[in-house]
């Protein structure tokens, strides 16, 4: 079954480009949400993974959207130009990647998120900043990072 991906992004050109890359990579876009209400409505279609920006049409609502989507069992990866805003992480979310993203990176982030959803032990892409769990304990700078 093809993984279903929700895009939560208010910049229409960025969202449309992400949607095209997702389709070209063999995944199925569920839709594009520009604000928190639209994101929660599209989440009813039960996507496997959500790529969530922080600043949406209705303000800095991405973190709250991510929390709610994670509670619903959706794997959340934040995609933002301001990853420092998530320094403390978001409960239930997998992690964050910094914009801008190239085509191959979007596909590798989604593949990583799907593998984690399936319970596989996989190494994240180099640009991925994990929030917690076994991903955070991977080797960093020759030592194990604990957190």
N, C-alpha and C positions, 0 to 999 in steps of 0.2 A: 504494500500500500504506500502511496506517495505521501510524504510528510506535508502537513498543512501549516502554512506560515502566516501569521498576522503581522502586519506592518503598522506600528503606531508612530506616526511622523506627520507633522503639520506642514512641512515644506513640500509642496506638491511635486516639484521636479525631482527632489531627492527621493520621495516616496515612489514615484513612477519608475525611476531608474532602478530602485531596489526591487520593485515588483517584476520588472523585465529580467533582471539578473536571477531572481528566484525561479522564474519560469524557465529560463535558459538552462538553469542548473538542475532541472528535473523535479523541482518541488512545486507545490500548489499554493499560490497565494490565496488566503481567505478573504483578504480585503485590506483597505487602507483606512486607518482611523486618524483623524486630525485632532481629536480632543478626547477627553476621558469618557464621556458618555457614549460616543461612537465606538471607542475601544471595547467597553464593557458589553455593548450590544453585539459587536462582531465576535466577542469571546463566547457567545452562546453557540456559535458554530463549532466550538471545541477544537481550536487549532492545537497543533503539537508544540509549536514554538512561537513566541512573540518577540519581535525586535522592537524595543521601546525607546523612544527619545525622551529626554527629560522635560524640555520645554515644549508644550503643545499649545494649540490654539487657545485653550483656557488657562494658560499659565504654567507654572512649574508643577504640573500634575502627574508627570511621568512616574515618579517614585510611587505614588499612591496607586496608579494604574498597575504598575509592576507587582506591587504587594497583592492586590486583588486577583490578578491573573495567576500568580503563583499559588494562591489559596485554592484556585480552581483546577490546579494540576497542570497548568500550562508552563512549559519551560520558558523562563524570561531571560533575555539577554538585552542589557541596556546598550544603546548605540547613541553616543553623545559627543559633542565637542568639549564638554566640561566634565570629564570623569571624576575630577576632584570633588564634585558635589556629592559623590557616592562613596566617599572615603570610608564610611562606616558600614557600607553594604546595605542590602535590602533583604530582609528575611525571606527565604524561599527562592530568591533569584539566583541565577547561576553566576553572573558576573557582568562585566562591562567591556566594551571596545570603544576606542576613540575614533570619531569621524575626522577626516573623510575616510571612507573604505573603498578599496578597489574591488572589482568584480570577483576575483578569486577569493578574496578574504571573506566576503559575504557568504559564499558557498561553503568555505571551510568552517566558519562560525556556526552555520546551520547544521552541517554534518556533525560537528563536535557536540552541539546541543542535543541532537537526536540520539547520538551514541550515549550521552549521559542519561537521557530519558529512558533509554533501554537498559540502563544499569551497567554499561560496558565501561571498563577502566581505560580511558583514552587520555592522551596528552593534548592540552589545548593549543590552539595556534599561538604563536609567540606574542602577538599583540593583545591577547585576551587577559584581562585582570579578574581572577576569580574572587568571589566574596568569602566563601567558607567551605567546609567539608574537605573531602579527600583531595580535591583539586588544589586547595590552598596549601596542602602539605607537600606538594611536589618540590623537587629540588630547585632552589633559588640560590644562585651564586655559590654553588658547591656545598651549601648546607641546607638542611630541611627548614622550611619556614613553618612555623606553627601559628595557628590563629583561628 
